[in-house]
Amino acid sequence: MLQFKDKRLVKFGAHINALRKERNMETNDIAKNCSLSIKDLMAIEKGNKNFGFTTLLELAKGLGVSPAVLLQLDLE
């Protein structure tokens, strides 16, 4: 069965990737700062993983930004 990626997850993942690169961080840098695995971070950046609120908080912590910064993107 074919599965289609949710475009919102893809956009969010690209946003996370851009924020990480702006800060000259690698996925393992973020993983060291929060409780997410490198595998999960890579899946989020590729738009392959839907996740919950606590993961959003951990991403913000790992990137050193507020959760609001993570949500500052156009999903339409």
PyMOL Python script that loads the backbone (N, CA, C, O; Angstrom):
from pymol import cmd

cmd.read_pdbstr("""\
ATOM      1  N   MET A   1       0.847  -1.177   0.000  1.00  0.00           N
ATOM      2  CA  MET A   1       0.000   0.000   0.000  1.00  0.00           C
ATOM      3  C   MET A   1       0.895   1.243   0.000  1.00  0.00           C
ATOM      4  O   MET A   1       1.868   1.310   0.751  1.00  0.00           O
ATOM      5  N   LEU A   2       0.569   2.207  -0.829  1.00  0.00           N
ATOM      6  CA  LEU A   2       1.320   3.454  -0.886  1.00  0.00           C
ATOM      7  C   LEU A   2       0.953   4.354   0.276  1.00  0.00           C
ATOM      8  O   LEU A   2      -0.214   4.468   0.651  1.00  0.00           O
ATOM      9  N   GLN A   3       1.952   4.983   0.832  1.00  0.00           N
ATOM     10  CA  GLN A   3       1.705   5.956   1.887  1.00  0.00           C
ATOM     11  C   GLN A   3       2.195   7.304   1.403  1.00  0.00           C
ATOM     12  O   GLN A   3       3.268   7.412   0.809  1.00  0.00           O
ATOM     13  N   PHE A   4       1.412   8.319   1.657  1.00  0.00           N
ATOM     14  CA  PHE A   4       1.780   9.663   1.246  1.00  0.00           C
ATOM     15  C   PHE A   4       2.166  10.469   2.476  1.00  0.00           C
ATOM     16  O   PHE A   4       1.515  10.404   3.518  1.00  0.00           O
ATOM     17  N   LYS A   5       3.232  11.223   2.328  1.00  0.00           N
ATOM     18  CA  LYS A   5       3.674  12.074   3.429  1.00  0.00           C
ATOM     19  C   LYS A   5       2.712  13.238   3.589  1.00  0.00           C
ATOM     20  O   LYS A   5       2.208  13.788   2.609  1.00  0.00           O
ATOM     21  N   ASP A   6       2.471  13.598   4.817  1.00  0.00           N
ATOM     22  CA  ASP A   6       1.689  14.789   5.120  1.00  0.00           C
ATOM     23  C   ASP A   6       2.582  15.995   4.825  1.00  0.00           C
ATOM     24  O   ASP A   6       3.663  16.130   5.399  1.00  0.00           O
ATOM     25  N   LYS A   7       2.129  16.855   3.941  1.00  0.00           N
ATOM     26  CA  LYS A   7       2.936  18.011   3.533  1.00  0.00           C
ATOM     27  C   LYS A   7       3.294  18.909   4.713  1.00  0.00           C
ATOM     28  O   LYS A   7       4.343  19.552   4.714  1.00  0.00           O
ATOM     29  N   ARG A   8       2.426  18.950   5.709  1.00  0.00           N
ATOM     30  CA  ARG A   8       2.717  19.770   6.889  1.00  0.00           C
ATOM     31  C   ARG A   8       3.912  19.218   7.656  1.00  0.00           C
ATOM     32  O   ARG A   8       4.735  19.979   8.164  1.00  0.00           O
ATOM     33  N   LEU A   9       4.006  17.904   7.739  1.00  0.00           N
ATOM     34  CA  LEU A   9       5.155  17.292   8.413  1.00  0.00           C
ATOM     35  C   LEU A   9       6.441  17.532   7.629  1.00  0.00           C
ATOM     36  O   LEU A   9       7.502  17.750   8.214  1.00  0.00           O
ATOM     37  N   VAL A  10       6.338  17.491   6.304  1.00  0.00           N
ATOM     38  CA  VAL A  10       7.510  17.743   5.461  1.00  0.00           C
ATOM     39  C   VAL A  10       7.985  19.181   5.643  1.00  0.00           C
ATOM     40  O   VAL A  10       9.185  19.429   5.771  1.00  0.00           O
ATOM     41  N   LYS A  11       7.045  20.133   5.656  1.00  0.00           N
ATOM     42  CA  LYS A  11       7.416  21.545   5.855  1.00  0.00           C
ATOM     43  C   LYS A  11       8.009  21.771   7.239  1.00  0.00           C
ATOM     44  O   LYS A  11       8.994  22.493   7.394  1.00  0.00           O
ATOM     45  N   PHE A  12       7.402  21.148   8.240  1.00  0.00           N
ATOM     46  CA  PHE A  12       7.924  21.290   9.597  1.00  0.00           C
ATOM     47  C   PHE A  12       9.331  20.701   9.687  1.00  0.00           C
ATOM     48  O   PHE A  12      10.222  21.302  10.287  1.00  0.00           O
ATOM     49  N   GLY A  13       9.524  19.546   9.100  1.00  0.00           N
ATOM     50  CA  GLY A  13      10.842  18.919   9.107  1.00  0.00           C
ATOM     51  C   GLY A  13      11.896  19.775   8.430  1.00  0.00           C
ATOM     52  O   GLY A  13      13.024  19.877   8.911  1.00  0.00           O
ATOM     53  N   ALA A  14      11.529  20.392   7.311  1.00  0.00           N
ATOM     54  CA  ALA A  14      12.461  21.284   6.613  1.00  0.00           C
ATOM     55  C   ALA A  14      12.785  22.496   7.480  1.00  0.00           C
ATOM     56  O   ALA A  14      13.913  22.991   7.471  1.00  0.00           O
ATOM     57  N   HIS A  15      11.797  22.969   8.225  1.00  0.00           N
ATOM     58  CA  HIS A  15      11.996  24.102   9.136  1.00  0.00           C
ATOM     59  C   HIS A  15      12.976  23.723  10.253  1.00  0.00           C
ATOM     60  O   HIS A  15      13.871  24.499  10.589  1.00  0.00           O
ATOM     61  N   ILE A  16      12.805  22.548  10.815  1.00  0.00           N
ATOM     62  CA  ILE A  16      13.713  22.060  11.860  1.00  0.00           C
ATOM     63  C   ILE A  16      15.123  21.932  11.297  1.00  0.00           C
ATOM     64  O   ILE A  16      16.097  22.333  11.936  1.00  0.00           O
ATOM     65  N   ASN A  17      15.222  21.376  10.106  1.00  0.00           N
ATOM     66  CA  ASN A  17      16.520  21.216   9.452  1.00  0.00           C
ATOM     67  C   ASN A  17      17.196  22.567   9.240  1.00  0.00           C
ATOM     68  O   ASN A  17      18.393  22.709   9.488  1.00  0.00           O
ATOM     69  N   ALA A  18      16.436  23.553   8.782  1.00  0.00           N
ATOM     70  CA  ALA A  18      16.994  24.893   8.545  1.00  0.00           C
ATOM     71  C   ALA A  18      17.452  25.537   9.851  1.00  0.00           C
ATOM     72  O   ALA A  18      18.522  26.145   9.903  1.00  0.00           O
ATOM     73  N   LEU A  19      16.647  25.406  10.905  1.00  0.00           N
ATOM     74  CA  LEU A  19      17.034  25.959  12.207  1.00  0.00           C
ATOM     75  C   LEU A  19      18.317  25.305  12.713  1.00  0.00           C
ATOM     76  O   LEU A  19      19.200  25.973  13.250  1.00  0.00           O
ATOM     77  N   ARG A  20      18.403  24.002  12.534  1.00  0.00           N
ATOM     78  CA  ARG A  20      19.604  23.277  12.976  1.00  0.00           C
ATOM     79  C   ARG A  20      20.836  23.761  12.213  1.00  0.00           C
ATOM     80  O   ARG A  20      21.885  24.007  12.807  1.00  0.00           O
ATOM     81  N   LYS A  21      20.703  23.893  10.910  1.00  0.00           N
ATOM     82  CA  LYS A  21      21.843  24.322  10.092  1.00  0.00           C
ATOM     83  C   LYS A  21      22.231  25.770  10.362  1.00  0.00           C
ATOM     84  O   LYS A  21      23.413  26.111  10.329  1.00  0.00           O
ATOM     85  N   GLU A  22      21.238  26.633  10.631  1.00  0.00           N
ATOM     86  CA  GLU A  22      21.528  28.030  10.990  1.00  0.00           C
ATOM     87  C   GLU A  22      22.411  28.096  12.233  1.00  0.00           C
ATOM     88  O   GLU A  22      23.219  29.011  12.389  1.00  0.00           O
ATOM     89  N   ARG A  23      22.243  27.117  13.105  1.00  0.00           N
ATOM     90  CA  ARG A  23      22.991  27.087  14.360  1.00  0.00           C
ATOM     91  C   ARG A  23      24.257  26.232  14.256  1.00  0.00           C
ATOM     92  O   ARG A  23      24.931  25.973  15.253  1.00  0.00           O
ATOM     93  N   ASN A  24      24.567  25.799  13.025  1.00  0.00           N
ATOM     94  CA  ASN A  24      25.739  24.939  12.787  1.00  0.00           C
ATOM     95  C   ASN A  24      25.740  23.713  13.696  1.00  0.00           C
ATOM     96  O   ASN A  24      26.762  23.357  14.283  1.00  0.00           O
ATOM     97  N   MET A  25      24.578  23.079  13.798  1.00  0.00           N
ATOM     98  CA  MET A  25      24.430  21.903  14.653  1.00  0.00           C
ATOM     99  C   MET A  25      24.239  20.659  13.798  1.00  0.00           C
ATOM    100  O   MET A  25      23.701  20.724  12.693  1.00  0.00           O
ATOM    101  N   GLU A  26      24.682  19.541  14.317  1.00  0.00           N
ATOM    102  CA  GLU A  26      24.438  18.232  13.722  1.00  0.00           C
ATOM    103  C   GLU A  26      23.307  17.576  14.506  1.00  0.00           C
ATOM    104  O   GLU A  26      22.977  18.007  15.611  1.00  0.00           O
ATOM    105  N   THR A  27      22.714  16.532  13.929  1.00  0.00           N
ATOM    106  CA  THR A  27      21.626  15.858  14.641  1.00  0.00           C
ATOM    107  C   THR A  27      22.096  15.314  15.990  1.00  0.00           C
ATOM    108  O   THR A  27      21.338  15.318  16.960  1.00  0.00           O
ATOM    109  N   ASN A  28      23.341  14.849  16.051  1.00  0.00           N
ATOM    110  CA  ASN A  28      23.823  14.332  17.340  1.00  0.00           C
ATOM    111  C   ASN A  28      23.995  15.440  18.375  1.00  0.00           C
ATOM    112  O   ASN A  28      23.928  15.170  19.574  1.00  0.00           O
ATOM    113  N   ASP A  29      24.219  16.694  17.935  1.00  0.00           N
ATOM    114  CA  ASP A  29      24.279  17.825  18.871  1.00  0.00           C
ATOM    115  C   ASP A  29      22.924  18.023  19.544  1.00  0.00           C
ATOM    116  O   ASP A  29      22.843  18.242  20.753  1.00  0.00           O
ATOM    117  N   ILE A  30      21.866  17.943  18.747  1.00  0.00           N
ATOM    118  CA  ILE A  30      20.518  18.103  19.297  1.00  0.00           C
ATOM    119  C   ILE A  30      20.207  16.939  20.241  1.00  0.00           C
ATOM    120  O   ILE A  30      19.670  17.138  21.331  1.00  0.00           O
ATOM    121  N   ALA A  31      20.546  15.737  19.815  1.00  0.00           N
ATOM    122  CA  ALA A  31      20.275  14.556  20.637  1.00  0.00           C
ATOM    123  C   ALA A  31      20.959  14.644  22.001  1.00  0.00           C
ATOM    124  O   ALA A  31      20.411  14.179  23.001  1.00  0.00           O
ATOM    125  N   LYS A  32      22.138  15.231  22.046  1.00  0.00           N
ATOM    126  CA  LYS A  32      22.846  15.390  23.321  1.00  0.00           C
ATOM    127  C   LYS A  32      22.102  16.328  24.266  1.00  0.00           C
ATOM    128  O   LYS A  32      22.199  16.192  25.485  1.00  0.00           O
ATOM    129  N   ASN A  33      21.356  17.284  23.700  1.00  0.00           N
ATOM    130  CA  ASN A  33      20.668  18.301  24.500  1.00  0.00           C
ATOM    131  C   ASN A  33      19.237  17.923  24.867  1.00  0.00           C
ATOM    132  O   ASN A  33      18.586  18.643  25.625  1.00  0.00           O
ATOM    133  N   CYS A  34      18.743  16.820  24.349  1.00  0.00           N
ATOM    134  CA  CYS A  34      17.360  16.439  24.653  1.00  0.00           C
ATOM    135  C   CYS A  34      17.234  14.921  24.666  1.00  0.00           C
ATOM    136  O   CYS A  34      18.224  14.210  24.490  1.00  0.00           O
ATOM    137  N   SER A  35      16.042  14.438  24.870  1.00  0.00           N
ATOM    138  CA  SER A  35      15.830  12.994  25.011  1.00  0.00           C
ATOM    139  C   SER A  35      15.348  12.335  23.721  1.00  0.00           C
ATOM    140  O   SER A  35      14.611  11.350  23.772  1.00  0.00           O
ATOM    141  N   LEU A  36      15.754  12.865  22.564  1.00  0.00           N
ATOM    142  CA  LEU A  36      15.366  12.268  21.288  1.00  0.00           C
ATOM    143  C   LEU A  36      16.550  11.531  20.678  1.00  0.00           C
ATOM    144  O   LEU A  36      17.703  11.929  20.843  1.00  0.00           O
ATOM    145  N   SER A  37      16.242  10.456  19.976  1.00  0.00           N
ATOM    146  CA  SER A  37      17.310   9.712  19.306  1.00  0.00           C
ATOM    147  C   SER A  37      17.650  10.382  17.971  1.00  0.00           C
ATOM    148  O   SER A  37      16.849  11.130  17.412  1.00  0.00           O
ATOM    149  N   ILE A  38      18.839  10.098  17.485  1.00  0.00           N
ATOM    150  CA  ILE A  38      19.248  10.620  16.179  1.00  0.00           C
ATOM    151  C   ILE A  38      18.303  10.093  15.101  1.00  0.00           C
ATOM    152  O   ILE A  38      17.945  10.824  14.178  1.00  0.00           O
ATOM    153  N   LYS A  39      17.903   8.841  15.213  1.00  0.00           N
ATOM    154  CA  LYS A  39      16.973   8.232  14.253  1.00  0.00           C
ATOM    155  C   LYS A  39      15.653   9.002  14.209  1.00  0.00           C
ATOM    156  O   LYS A  39      15.138   9.290  13.128  1.00  0.00           O
ATOM    157  N   ASP A  40      15.106   9.335  15.375  1.00  0.00           N
ATOM    158  CA  ASP A  40      13.852  10.092  15.426  1.00  0.00           C
ATOM    159  C   ASP A  40      14.024  11.497  14.857  1.00  0.00           C
ATOM    160  O   ASP A  40      13.152  11.985  14.138  1.00  0.00           O
ATOM    161  N   LEU A  41      15.135  12.144  15.171  1.00  0.00           N
ATOM    162  CA  LEU A  41      15.389  13.486  14.641  1.00  0.00           C
ATOM    163  C   LEU A  41      15.465  13.472  13.123  1.00  0.00           C
ATOM    164  O   LEU A  41      14.916  14.355  12.463  1.00  0.00           O
ATOM    165  N   MET A  42      16.135  12.483  12.574  1.00  0.00           N
ATOM    166  CA  MET A  42      16.250  12.383  11.121  1.00  0.00           C
ATOM    167  C   MET A  42      14.884  12.133  10.483  1.00  0.00           C
ATOM    168  O   MET A  42      14.575  12.692   9.430  1.00  0.00           O
ATOM    169  N   ALA A  43      14.076  11.299  11.118  1.00  0.00           N
ATOM    170  CA  ALA A  43      12.734  11.021  10.599  1.00  0.00           C
ATOM    171  C   ALA A  43      11.865  12.272  10.644  1.00  0.00           C
ATOM    172  O   ALA A  43      11.086  12.513   9.722  1.00  0.00           O
ATOM    173  N   ILE A  44      11.987  13.068  11.698  1.00  0.00           N
ATOM    174  CA  ILE A  44      11.226  14.316  11.809  1.00  0.00           C
ATOM    175  C   ILE A  44      11.662  15.284  10.720  1.00  0.00           C
ATOM    176  O   ILE A  44      10.819  15.887  10.056  1.00  0.00           O
ATOM    177  N   GLU A  45      12.973  15.443  10.528  1.00  0.00           N
ATOM    178  CA  GLU A  45      13.474  16.367   9.510  1.00  0.00           C
ATOM    179  C   GLU A  45      13.048  15.961   8.105  1.00  0.00           C
ATOM    180  O   GLU A  45      12.895  16.820   7.237  1.00  0.00           O
ATOM    181  N   LYS A  46      12.855  14.680   7.869  1.00  0.00           N
ATOM    182  CA  LYS A  46      12.433  14.195   6.549  1.00  0.00           C
ATOM    183  C   LYS A  46      10.915  14.196   6.390  1.00  0.00           C
ATOM    184  O   LYS A  46      10.401  13.898   5.312  1.00  0.00           O
ATOM    185  N   GLY A  47      10.201  14.530   7.463  1.00  0.00           N
ATOM    186  CA  GLY A  47       8.741  14.528   7.407  1.00  0.00           C
ATOM    187  C   GLY A  47       8.135  13.146   7.491  1.00  0.00           C
ATOM    188  O   GLY A  47       6.989  12.940   7.090  1.00  0.00           O
ATOM    189  N   ASN A  48       8.896  12.195   8.010  1.00  0.00           N
ATOM    190  CA  ASN A  48       8.441  10.809   8.099  1.00  0.00           C
ATOM    191  C   ASN A  48       7.876  10.427   9.460  1.00  0.00           C
ATOM    192  O   ASN A  48       7.468   9.283   9.658  1.00  0.00           O
ATOM    193  N   LYS A  49       7.846  11.361  10.393  1.00  0.00           N
ATOM    194  CA  LYS A  49       7.409  11.016  11.751  1.00  0.00           C
ATOM    195  C   LYS A  49       6.448  12.066  12.285  1.00  0.00           C
ATOM    196  O   LYS A  49       6.764  13.254  12.346  1.00  0.00           O
ATOM    197  N   ASN A  50       5.277  11.599  12.665  1.00  0.00           N
ATOM    198  CA  ASN A  50       4.336  12.446  13.378  1.00  0.00           C
ATOM    199  C   ASN A  50       4.663  12.281  14.865  1.00  0.00           C
ATOM    200  O   ASN A  50       5.073  11.202  15.292  1.00  0.00           O
ATOM    201  N   PHE A  51       4.488  13.315  15.631  1.00  0.00           N
ATOM    202  CA  PHE A  51       4.931  13.269  17.023  1.00  0.00           C
ATOM    203  C   PHE A  51       4.023  14.118  17.891  1.00  0.00           C
ATOM    204  O   PHE A  51       3.146  14.825  17.394  1.00  0.00           O
ATOM    205  N   GLY A  52       4.243  14.041  19.188  1.00  0.00           N
ATOM    206  CA  GLY A  52       3.405  14.735  20.153  1.00  0.00           C
ATOM    207  C   GLY A  52       4.037  15.991  20.724  1.00  0.00           C
ATOM    208  O   GLY A  52       5.129  16.406  20.336  1.00  0.00           O
ATOM    209  N   PHE A  53       3.313  16.574  21.651  1.00  0.00           N
ATOM    210  CA  PHE A  53       3.706  17.840  22.270  1.00  0.00           C
ATOM    211  C   PHE A  53       5.041  17.737  23.002  1.00  0.00           C
ATOM    212  O   PHE A  53       5.870  18.642  22.906  1.00  0.00           O
ATOM    213  N   THR A  54       5.255  16.651  23.726  1.00  0.00           N
ATOM    214  CA  THR A  54       6.510  16.532  24.480  1.00  0.00           C
ATOM    215  C   THR A  54       7.718  16.463  23.545  1.00  0.00           C
ATOM    216  O   THR A  54       8.795  16.953  23.883  1.00  0.00           O
ATOM    217  N   THR A  55       7.540  15.864  22.383  1.00  0.00           N
ATOM    218  CA  THR A  55       8.628  15.837  21.399  1.00  0.00           C
ATOM    219  C   THR A  55       8.902  17.238  20.881  1.00  0.00           C
ATOM    220  O   THR A  55      10.059  17.607  20.679  1.00  0.00           O
ATOM    221  N   LEU A  56       7.863  18.016  20.666  1.00  0.00           N
ATOM    222  CA  LEU A  56       8.035  19.412  20.246  1.00  0.00           C
ATOM    223  C   LEU A  56       8.854  20.170  21.290  1.00  0.00           C
ATOM    224  O   LEU A  56       9.753  20.935  20.941  1.00  0.00           O
ATOM    225  N   LEU A  57       8.544  19.960  22.555  1.00  0.00           N
ATOM    226  CA  LEU A  57       9.296  20.610  23.629  1.00  0.00           C
ATOM    227  C   LEU A  57      10.755  20.161  23.642  1.00  0.00           C
ATOM    228  O   LEU A  57      11.653  20.975  23.858  1.00  0.00           O
ATOM    229  N   GLU A  58      10.993  18.880  23.412  1.00  0.00           N
ATOM    230  CA  GLU A  58      12.363  18.362  23.377  1.00  0.00           C
ATOM    231  C   GLU A  58      13.139  18.914  22.180  1.00  0.00           C
ATOM    232  O   GLU A  58      14.326  19.219  22.295  1.00  0.00           O
ATOM    233  N   LEU A  59      12.472  19.042  21.040  1.00  0.00           N
ATOM    234  CA  LEU A  59      13.122  19.644  19.865  1.00  0.00           C
ATOM    235  C   LEU A  59      13.548  21.075  20.161  1.00  0.00           C
ATOM    236  O   LEU A  59      14.664  21.482  19.838  1.00  0.00           O
ATOM    237  N   ALA A  60      12.651  21.828  20.774  1.00  0.00           N
ATOM    238  CA  ALA A  60      12.965  23.219  21.125  1.00  0.00           C
ATOM    239  C   ALA A  60      14.159  23.263  22.077  1.00  0.00           C
ATOM    240  O   ALA A  60      15.072  24.069  21.902  1.00  0.00           O
ATOM    241  N   LYS A  61      14.143  22.403  23.071  1.00  0.00           N
ATOM    242  CA  LYS A  61      15.253  22.330  24.032  1.00  0.00           C
ATOM    243  C   LYS A  61      16.562  21.986  23.315  1.00  0.00           C
ATOM    244  O   LYS A  61      17.594  22.612  23.561  1.00  0.00           O
ATOM    245  N   GLY A  62      16.513  21.006  22.444  1.00  0.00           N
ATOM    246  CA  GLY A  62      17.710  20.581  21.723  1.00  0.00           C
ATOM    247  C   GLY A  62      18.281  21.657  20.821  1.00  0.00           C
ATOM    248  O   GLY A  62      19.497  21.756  20.656  1.00  0.00           O
ATOM    249  N   LEU A  63      17.399  22.470  20.232  1.00  0.00           N
ATOM    250  CA  LEU A  63      17.837  23.552  19.349  1.00  0.00           C
ATOM    251  C   LEU A  63      18.146  24.836  20.110  1.00  0.00           C
ATOM    252  O   LEU A  63      18.730  25.767  19.555  1.00  0.00           O
ATOM    253  N   GLY A  64      17.754  24.886  21.377  1.00  0.00           N
ATOM    254  CA  GLY A  64      17.988  26.089  22.177  1.00  0.00           C
ATOM    255  C   GLY A  64      17.075  27.237  21.800  1.00  0.00           C
ATOM    256  O   GLY A  64      17.473  28.401  21.843  1.00  0.00           O
ATOM    257  N   VAL A  65      15.832  26.901  21.426  1.00  0.00           N
ATOM    258  CA  VAL A  65      14.847  27.922  21.053  1.00  0.00           C
ATOM    259  C   VAL A  65      13.559  27.668  21.829  1.00  0.00           C
ATOM    260  O   VAL A  65      13.397  26.621  22.456  1.00  0.00           O
ATOM    261  N   SER A  66      12.653  28.629  21.779  1.00  0.00           N
ATOM    262  CA  SER A  66      11.350  28.424  22.407  1.00  0.00           C
ATOM    263  C   SER A  66      10.481  27.585  21.463  1.00  0.00           C
ATOM    264  O   SER A  66      10.698  27.598  20.252  1.00  0.00           O
ATOM    265  N   PRO A  67       9.508  26.864  22.004  1.00  0.00           N
ATOM    266  CA  PRO A  67       8.608  26.103  21.147  1.00  0.00           C
ATOM    267  C   PRO A  67       7.901  26.990  20.113  1.00  0.00           C
ATOM    268  O   PRO A  67       7.581  26.533  19.016  1.00  0.00           O
ATOM    269  N   ALA A  68       7.663  28.246  20.463  1.00  0.00           N
ATOM    270  CA  ALA A  68       7.006  29.165  19.528  1.00  0.00           C
ATOM    271  C   ALA A  68       7.824  29.338  18.252  1.00  0.00           C
ATOM    272  O   ALA A  68       7.259  29.470  17.166  1.00  0.00           O
ATOM    273  N   VAL A  69       9.141  29.339  18.375  1.00  0.00           N
ATOM    274  CA  VAL A  69      10.009  29.482  17.196  1.00  0.00           C
ATOM    275  C   VAL A  69       9.807  28.301  16.246  1.00  0.00           C
ATOM    276  O   VAL A  69       9.833  28.470  15.027  1.00  0.00           O
ATOM    277  N   LEU A  70       9.608  27.123  16.798  1.00  0.00           N
ATOM    278  CA  LEU A  70       9.401  25.944  15.958  1.00  0.00           C
ATOM    279  C   LEU A  70       8.101  26.027  15.171  1.00  0.00           C
ATOM    280  O   LEU A  70       7.977  25.448  14.092  1.00  0.00           O
ATOM    281  N   LEU A  71       7.142  26.750  15.718  1.00  0.00           N
ATOM    282  CA  LEU A  71       5.833  26.834  15.074  1.00  0.00           C
ATOM    283  C   LEU A  71       5.690  28.043  14.158  1.00  0.00           C
ATOM    284  O   LEU A  71       4.611  28.281  13.614  1.00  0.00           O
ATOM    285  N   GLN A  72       6.748  28.797  13.984  1.00  0.00           N
ATOM    286  CA  GLN A  72       6.701  29.975  13.118  1.00  0.00           C
ATOM    287  C   GLN A  72       6.996  29.572  11.675  1.00  0.00           C
ATOM    288  O   GLN A  72       8.086  29.822  11.161  1.00  0.00           O
ATOM    289  N   LEU A  73       6.019  28.951  11.033  1.00  0.00           N
ATOM    290  CA  LEU A  73       6.144  28.582   9.632  1.00  0.00           C
ATOM    291  C   LEU A  73       4.769  28.538   9.001  1.00  0.00           C
ATOM    292  O   LEU A  73       3.760  28.342   9.679  1.00  0.00           O
ATOM    293  N   ASP A  74       4.744  28.723   7.702  1.00  0.00           N
ATOM    294  CA  ASP A  74       3.492  28.714   6.952  1.00  0.00           C
ATOM    295  C   ASP A  74       3.200  27.286   6.521  1.00  0.00           C
ATOM    296  O   ASP A  74       3.957  26.707   5.742  1.00  0.00           O
ATOM    297  N   LEU A  75       2.125  26.721   7.012  1.00  0.00           N
ATOM    298  CA  LEU A  75       1.783  25.339   6.699  1.00  0.00           C
ATOM    299  C   LEU A  75       0.818  25.205   5.525  1.00  0.00           C
ATOM    300  O   LEU A  75       0.404  24.096   5.191  1.00  0.00           O
ATOM    301  N   GLU A  76       0.465  26.296   4.912  1.00  0.00           N
ATOM    302  CA  GLU A  76      -0.483  26.211   3.789  1.00  0.00           C
ATOM    303  C   GLU A  76       0.218  26.154   2.470  1.00  0.00           C
ATOM    304  O   GLU A  76      -0.434  26.081   1.428  1.00  0.00           O
TER     305      GLU A  76
END
""", "prot")
cmd.dss("prot")
cmd.show_as("cartoon", "prot")
cmd.util.cbc("prot")
cmd.orient("prot")
